[in-house]
Amino acid sequence: MTDGDEPQRSTAEPLVEELAEAESLALVAGQDIGRIAFSGRFGLTVWPVNYRLHEGSIVFRTGRDSPMDEDLRTGLEHGEYQVAFEVDQIESGAREGWSVLIRGPAHHVVSEQERSAVARTGVTPWVGGPKEHYIQIVPTRITGRRIRQPGRS
Amino acid sequence: MTDGDEPQRSTAEPLVEELAEAESLALVAGQDIGRIAFSGRFGLTVWPVNYRLHEGSIVFRTGRDSPMDEDLRTGLEHGEYQVAFEVDQIESGAREGWSVLIRGPAHHVVSEQERSAVARTGVTPWVGGPKEHYIQIVPTRITGRRIRQPGRS
């Protein structure tokens, strides 16, 4: 291999495909764990949360007891805080997968009407304690991509 | 169930355990996919990347061809940019797992000596094209937690 050539791996170069919003959301609808990212008290914070897709928005719950939730709540209490939400499905062995990134304001669900609607998604957090607060991310920007190995369908 | 009771799920409340730095790094050493989070041109950005743990730091590679890499490189070119790196392993069915969050400056590996050292980690990116640029995150803060269901070892 000479300088300037693309390095040859044991596999051919994978294919990268940008995903349309609709396809990205369809993929997100099929998963239940995503990662919420926001600027918290200690800098950029990323945590996995259990979520549901509800009418095109991400819904998850936070509580009032764990350090994670305190941090998240504090960060989010300034009204409509801009956050990012990442969902992916990756096969490490096959070196294939997709990831979707949703950006938008994190909306605190406070009215009874809204609360009732998102509660019907059945989203439940994993961590103990009262988890009475719903956060809803209404996407303003949705990007996604898929990586496949050539020769695989 | 009356108002004020903690909601009862089909399982008992899970146990949340904060992880020490050493244990967090040991868990990170056993994985190879993490999520880099940074403030990019379009706001908070989170992407999965293939990484290696190298002498306590996170090493991954970026290229110069895909929108993800361009965005990441642009964001990171302002010297030692503060980023977050998240690694987790979650069993969705069992509702158990752990996550580790590493924060620190993203260091561009430029000297030949540094480059040679991190290249020996063998970290390879998934996406095609020349991936000639190494990024190294030297942790300034490491936090982690594990969620287990009661009664399971």
Interface residues (C-beta under 8 A of the other chain):
Chain A: E6 P7 R9 E13 P14 L15 V16 E18 D32 I33 R35 A37 F38 S39 F42 G43 L44 T45 V46 W47 P48 S66 P67 M68 Q82 V83 A84 E86 D88 I90 S92 R95 E96 G97 S99 L101 R103 T124 W126 V127 G128 G129 P130 K131 R141 R145 I147
Chain B: E6 P7 R9 E13 P14 L15 V16 E18 D32 I33 R35 A37 F38 S39 F42 G43 L44 T45 V46 W47 P48 S66 P67 M68 Q82 V83 A84 E86 D88 I90 S92 R95 G97 S99 L101 R103 T124 W126 V127 G128 G129 P130 K131 R141 R145 I147
